[in-house]
């Protein structure tokens, strides 16, 4: 055998080996890139969650400032204070309540107080620091205590400053406690972050002392987090032992959001393909180069797509948080403002003024209810749990009912044209009312108050009912006529308030009824929303 014959197999083998090494190196690089992308996405998700909670608490604290401005007597067993506190006890199943503390830290009155707590000294962990902070802040959040004044369960509390004669003096505090239970709305919300129940991924909210306020785990609420290293982490990504840890701050209350997961489990979606590629490399040698190149491209694409989806999700969350935080602030302030005015000036107000204040507070409360319904309905639609109960209904009656409810108490007029005969369809009356309410509300926001909204219904033939709601607002650009039915798209040119969910939900409901909904408009012209639904034939005797 010649030297050349001997060298060819060696060179070929070396070439195959080099190809294999190159592919393995590329795979490892892809796995590292994918892991880093997943880590960056997880850091962004944890920060978004912390920022969302921080914004909500900040908004709540701002809205609580008015409670401290009330004329509290702060004397032991004050009938007036007790009566006012009872107005806040709206939940008959509440596990914790509210109480007042005077300048000497004495509990003077309260709702759902534990036996022996009235007249006792209020001195929970962190109270001295919280009192000092109340001089410059309208409200503070106290760390978790093993038991509270109104509950024997672990709890945390909001303390609202009751001012003295100067803006920075504090003569007492309004305190309401929140019991830590797995059934609380906050705990259920955090549990919604959990993935596979067999996964090691865990979310925790820790207070300033490292106690668990909420967690995706069923145990440990109110107790210090088992791993003390999690209590004082800086923001960002950490590796503690075999765990990947991501931490983010909630600065307004001094809390921390901490996510932990076994690192091997976190990178498992990328590690498994790498092992398969190594086995193929041993068995197929030369062919492995092509196969692993394909796998590499696929994994890189999937990693980029996943990162893109997570970024899009983060942007959607940020937009939704911004929209909802802004939209909730106005009706909440309206409800509290009108109720505060009524409580402070009830005796000197006329009946008309009282009715006006209560009616305006009720209007703001209905607006809050509508926003909450839209958010919950959107989640139900996308999870496939949005149910319908269909039966024959007269669409003309439904339209009349919706217009009457909409016109009640409003200055805007509605011109209504209905056919003399019933227009029968098979549908869910409640969902149809929801569509009508959303369309009328959309028209009200865009139409001038002095120009009536026009509503008409007709049966175009034996099969279709056609509903038209027309407003004389500024109109809509033709290229926006489809986009306004997307989630979070608000109004025309972004100038109208709302969550941006009403038209999205309306289209999904109409689609579920085998119908169509669309808009017709141009800038400067009237806007017409048209709904077409299949009719039922009338049965005559």
HUPE-V754353 format. One line per field, one symbol per residue. ss: DSSP state (H for helix, E for strand, - for the rest). A space follows every 10 residues. Layout:
ss = ???
This chain:
ss = --HHHHHHHH HHHHHHHHHH HHHHHHHHHH HHHHHHHHHH HHHHHHHHHH HHHHHHHHHH HHHHHHHH-- --------HH HHHHHH---- -------EEE EE---EEEEE ---------- E-----HHHH HHHH----EE EEEEE----- ----EEEEEE EEE------E EEEEEEEEE- ----HHHHHH H--------- -EEEEE---- EEEEE----- ---E---HHH -----EEEEE --EEEEEEEE ----EEEEEE EEHHHH-HHH HHHHHHHHHH HHHH-HHHHH HHHHHHHHHH HHHHHHHHHH HHHHHHHHHH HHHHHHHHHH HHHHHHHHHH HHHHHHHH-- HHHHHHHHHH HHHHHHHHHH HHHHHHHHHH HHH------- EEEEHHHHHH HHHHHHH--- ---EEEE--- ---EEEE-HH HHHHHHHHHH HHHHHH---- --EEEEEEE- ---EEEEEEE E------HHH --HHH----- ---------- -HHHHHHHHH HH---EEEEE ------EEEE EEEE------ -
